[in-house]
Structure formats: structure tokens, C-alpha cells
């Protein structure tokens, strides 16, 4: 995982919180679909599942913040 500055981590936490609708520290398929819709993007359940799978390293079917940061670091975002 890339090293992030405090400011970058804060920014990514805000992005993550935007999608973590129920504040349980996970992003689920339903939350991802709802967030996309809120942001004006139509997303099917299949598309959301693919996004979840791309981030979900531990196989629990949800995105955790550490997984979120890891994938973003690998993508160089």
C-alpha cells in the first residue's frame, strides 16, 4: 500500500464515509448502488458486485477502509 499523507487519508476517509451510508465501517453492494445513484450514476447489482470483488481482499463481501486504501494505492490514485 502506498504511504499517504494525513491530508490524503482524511480525503479518502471522507470518500469512504460518503459510501458507508449506515456508518458500520463497511461498504456493501446496496450502499455502493445507493451512493452511485445519489451521485447520478446508474449501477446494476452485478456491476456493484464486481466493484466489491475488486476491493474485497478478505472475502467478506464488503469493502473495509483498509481495503479501500490498498486498492487506491495500487492504482496510484
DOZATI-161759 format. One record per atom (N, C-alpha, C): residue number from 1; chain; atom name; x, y, z. Coordinates in Angstrom, 3 decimals. Last residue first. Example, Ala and Ser with C-alpha at 12.3 -4.5 7.8 and 13.67 -1.06 7.14 Angstrom:
# residues 2
   num   chaine   atome         xx         yy         zz
     2        A       N     12.850     -2.250      7.080
     2        A      CA     13.670     -1.060      7.140
     2        A       C     12.900      0.030      7.870
     1        A       N     13.190     -5.690      7.800
     1        A      CA     12.300     -4.500      7.800
     1        A       C     13.200     -3.300      7.800
# end
This chain:
# residues 77
   num   chaine   atome         xx         yy         zz
    77        A       N     -3.834      6.247     -7.337
    77        A      CA     -4.769      7.373     -7.336
    77        A       C     -4.448      8.347     -6.247
    76        A       N     -2.524      3.880     -7.860
    76        A      CA     -1.781      5.137     -7.930
    76        A       C     -2.648      6.366     -7.968
    75        A       N     -3.551      1.449     -7.501
    75        A      CA     -3.936      2.129     -8.736
    75        A       C     -3.205      3.454     -8.910
    74        A       N     -2.624      0.889     -4.998
    74        A      CA     -2.154      0.073     -6.105
    74        A       C     -2.456      0.716     -7.446
    73        A       N     -4.111      2.768     -3.536
    73        A      CA     -2.647      2.856     -3.577
    73        A       C     -2.056      2.071     -4.727
    72        A       N     -6.683      1.746     -3.851
    72        A      CA     -6.372      3.077     -4.387
    72        A       C     -4.861      3.275     -4.501
    71        A       N     -6.361     -0.666     -2.480
    71        A      CA     -6.646     -0.678     -3.908
    71        A       C     -6.322      0.677     -4.526
    70        A       N     -5.876      0.332      0.140
    70        A      CA     -4.917     -0.547     -0.537
    70        A       C     -5.135     -0.524     -2.041
    69        A       N     -8.189      1.757      0.811
    69        A      CA     -6.909      2.445      0.666
    69        A       C     -5.901      1.616     -0.115
    68        A       N    -10.024     -0.411      0.864
    68        A      CA    -10.259      0.749      0.019
    68        A       C     -8.944      1.480     -0.252
    67        A       N     -9.003     -1.937      2.911
    67        A      CA     -9.049     -2.495      1.558
    67        A       C     -9.200     -1.375      0.532
    66        A       N     -9.414     -0.184      5.055
    66        A      CA     -8.043     -0.608      4.730
    66        A       C     -7.973     -1.202      3.318
    65        A       N    -12.246      0.011      5.060
    65        A      CA    -11.423      1.175      4.732
    65        A       C    -10.007      0.765      4.350
    64        A       N    -13.806     -2.732      3.334
    64        A      CA    -13.361     -2.083      4.566
    64        A       C    -12.429     -0.943      4.179
    63        A       N    -16.474     -3.867      1.525
    63        A      CA    -15.223     -3.116      1.434
    63        A       C    -14.965     -2.456      2.782
    62        A       N    -17.683     -7.260      1.559
    62        A      CA    -17.806     -5.843      1.875
    62        A       C    -16.452     -5.182      1.670
    61        A       N    -17.270     -9.966      1.404
    61        A      CA    -18.331     -9.393      0.601
    61        A       C    -18.589     -7.920      0.844
    60        A       N    -15.125    -11.095      2.617
    60        A      CA    -16.341    -10.983      3.427
    60        A       C    -17.494    -10.328      2.675
    59        A       N    -12.550    -11.423      1.485
    59        A      CA    -13.651    -12.273      1.056
    59        A       C    -14.927    -12.181      1.861
    58        A       N    -10.421     -9.797      1.861
    58        A      CA    -10.622    -10.858      2.856
    58        A       C    -11.847    -11.722      2.562
    57        A       N    -10.429     -7.896     -0.188
    57        A      CA     -9.294     -8.822     -0.064
    57        A       C     -9.555     -9.979      0.884
    56        A       N    -12.395     -6.220     -2.203
    56        A      CA    -12.557     -7.121     -1.057
    56        A       C    -11.450     -8.173     -0.990
    55        A       N    -12.197     -4.804     -4.600
    55        A      CA    -11.646     -4.222     -3.374
    55        A       C    -11.532     -5.218     -2.231
    54        A       N    -13.406     -6.375     -6.523
    54        A      CA    -12.121     -5.761     -6.840
    54        A       C    -11.426     -5.201     -5.597
    53        A       N    -15.870     -6.990     -5.354
    53        A      CA    -14.860     -8.049     -5.505
    53        A       C    -13.478     -7.474     -5.780
    52        A       N    -17.144     -4.491     -5.665
    52        A      CA    -16.866     -5.025     -4.323
    52        A       C    -15.756     -6.071     -4.407
    51        A       N    -17.356     -4.418     -8.450
    51        A      CA    -16.565     -3.400     -7.742
    51        A       C    -16.193     -3.894     -6.342
    50        A       N    -19.070     -6.596     -8.831
    50        A      CA    -17.729     -6.603     -9.433
    50        A       C    -16.818     -5.583     -8.753
    49        A       N    -21.374     -5.694     -7.500
    49        A      CA    -20.671     -6.893     -7.021
    49        A       C    -19.250     -6.956     -7.561
    48        A       N    -22.052     -3.573     -9.196
    48        A      CA    -21.647     -3.295     -7.817
    48        A       C    -20.883     -4.482     -7.234
    47        A       N    -22.790     -5.040    -11.465
    47        A      CA    -21.674     -4.091    -11.527
    47        A       C    -21.151     -3.781    -10.126
    46        A       N    -24.978     -6.450    -10.406
    46        A      CA    -23.826     -7.180    -10.936
    46        A       C    -22.592     -6.277    -11.013
    45        A       N    -26.745     -4.396     -9.819
    45        A      CA    -26.214     -5.202     -8.718
    45        A       C    -24.976     -5.972     -9.172
    44        A       N    -25.880     -1.475    -11.773
    44        A      CA    -26.622     -2.709    -11.522
    44        A       C    -26.006     -3.434    -10.337
    43        A       N    -26.117      1.968    -11.520
    43        A      CA    -25.246      0.812    -11.338
    43        A       C    -26.114     -0.394    -11.036
    42        A       N    -26.107      5.249    -12.672
    42        A      CA    -26.895      4.021    -12.562
    42        A       C    -25.927      2.843    -12.489
    41        A       N    -25.233      8.152    -11.026
    41        A      CA    -24.730      7.029    -11.813
    41        A       C    -25.633      5.826    -11.588
    40        A       N    -25.663     10.304     -9.320
    40        A      CA    -26.141     10.383    -10.691
    40        A       C    -25.670      9.274    -11.607
    39        A       N    -25.052      9.961     -6.702
    39        A      CA    -24.084     10.726     -7.483
    39        A       C    -24.444     10.777     -8.971
    38        A       N    -27.058      8.301     -5.921
    38        A      CA    -27.027      9.634     -5.320
    38        A       C    -26.097     10.560     -6.111
    37        A       N    -26.172      6.018     -7.286
    37        A      CA    -27.423      6.662     -7.691
    37        A       C    -27.473      8.105     -7.183
    36        A       N    -23.877      5.443     -5.796
    36        A      CA    -23.770      5.737     -7.227
    36        A       C    -25.006      6.496     -7.704
    35        A       N    -25.095      4.915     -3.346
    35        A      CA    -24.163      6.033     -3.472
    35        A       C    -24.003      6.431     -4.928
    34        A       N    -26.594      2.616     -3.966
    34        A      CA    -27.271      3.824     -3.483
    34        A       C    -26.377      5.052     -3.636
    33        A       N    -24.514      0.832     -4.655
    33        A      CA    -25.562      1.169     -5.630
    33        A       C    -26.249      2.481     -5.236
    32        A       N    -23.162      0.746     -2.201
    32        A      CA    -22.467      1.189     -3.403
    32        A       C    -23.464      1.615     -4.481
    31        A       N    -25.096     -0.320     -0.532
    31        A      CA    -24.600      1.032     -0.280
    31        A       C    -23.890      1.592     -1.510
    30        A       N    -25.364     -2.881     -1.674
    30        A      CA    -26.504     -1.968     -1.628
    30        A       C    -26.065     -0.522     -1.406
    29        A       N    -22.753     -3.914     -1.216
    29        A      CA    -23.282     -3.765     -2.569
    29        A       C    -24.424     -2.756     -2.594
    28        A       N    -21.203     -1.967      1.429
    28        A      CA    -21.848     -3.155      0.878
    28        A       C    -22.311     -2.872     -0.548
    27        A       N    -18.530     -0.923      3.235
    27        A      CA    -19.362     -0.561      2.092
    27        A       C    -19.881     -1.852      1.496
    26        A       N    -18.167     -0.421      6.750
    26        A      CA    -18.102     -1.298      5.583
    26        A       C    -18.929     -0.682      4.472
    25        A       N    -18.734      1.025      9.022
    25        A      CA    -17.333      0.892      8.626
    25        A       C    -17.121     -0.140      7.517
    24        A       N    -21.341      1.675      9.390
    24        A      CA    -20.863      0.468     10.076
    24        A       C    -19.410      0.118      9.717
    23        A       N    -22.873      3.830      8.346
    23        A      CA    -21.736      4.079      9.253
    23        A       C    -21.273      2.852     10.031
    22        A       N    -24.688      3.539      6.345
    22        A      CA    -25.147      3.228      7.700
    22        A       C    -24.039      3.346      8.752
    21        A       N    -23.130      4.347      4.071
    21        A      CA    -24.370      5.028      4.429
    21        A       C    -24.808      4.775      5.873
    20        A       N    -20.392      4.752      2.890
    20        A      CA    -20.768      3.936      4.052
    20        A       C    -22.005      4.548      4.708
    19        A       N    -19.890      6.721      1.024
    19        A      CA    -20.491      5.466      0.555
    19        A       C    -20.942      4.564      1.698
    18        A       N    -18.819      8.712      2.597
    18        A      CA    -19.908      9.067      1.680
    18        A       C    -20.646      7.809      1.217
    17        A       N    -16.662      7.433      3.759
    17        A      CA    -17.852      7.730      4.580
    17        A       C    -19.063      8.069      3.723
    16        A       N    -14.883      7.471      1.567
    16        A      CA    -15.380      6.201      2.091
    16        A       C    -16.664      6.422      2.882
    15        A       N    -14.402     10.212      1.369
    15        A      CA    -14.956      9.493      0.216
    15        A       C    -15.588      8.189      0.685
    14        A       N    -13.263     10.594      3.902
    14        A      CA    -14.499     11.296      3.543
    14        A       C    -15.181     10.623      2.358
    13        A       N    -10.966      9.045      3.652
    13        A      CA    -11.973      8.702      4.674
    13        A       C    -13.303      9.362      4.365
    12        A       N     -9.605     10.458      1.694
    12        A      CA    -10.139      9.127      1.361
    12        A       C    -11.157      8.662      2.401
    11        A       N     -8.937     12.772      3.214
    11        A      CA     -9.743     12.884      1.999
    11        A       C    -10.376     11.540      1.649
    10        A       N     -7.317     11.623      5.198
    10        A      CA     -8.549     12.333      5.572
    10        A       C     -9.485     12.443      4.371
     9        A       N     -5.239     10.707      3.619
     9        A      CA     -6.053      9.741      4.363
     9        A       C     -7.372     10.378      4.759
     8        A       N     -4.258     13.199      2.750
     8        A      CA     -4.789     12.234      1.790
     8        A       C     -5.677     11.206      2.478
     7        A       N     -3.405     14.326      5.167
     7        A      CA     -4.431     15.001      4.375
     7        A       C     -5.077     14.039      3.375
     6        A       N     -1.388     12.594      5.937
     6        A      CA     -2.594     12.712      6.771
     6        A       C     -3.744     13.345      5.996
     5        A       N     -0.261     10.823      2.999
     5        A      CA     -0.143     11.882      3.989
     5        A       C     -1.427     11.899      4.815
     4        A       N      0.336      7.354      2.512
     4        A      CA     -0.473      8.539      2.301
     4        A       C     -0.164      9.559      3.373
     3        A       N      2.105      4.928      0.811
     3        A      CA      2.033      5.756      2.020
     3        A       C      1.265      7.016      1.677
     2        A       N      0.497      2.183     -0.795
     2        A      CA      1.216      3.446     -0.836
     2        A       C      1.094      4.157      0.500
     1        A       N      0.847     -1.178      0.000
     1        A      CA      0.000      0.000      0.000
     1        A       C      0.890      1.239      0.000
# end
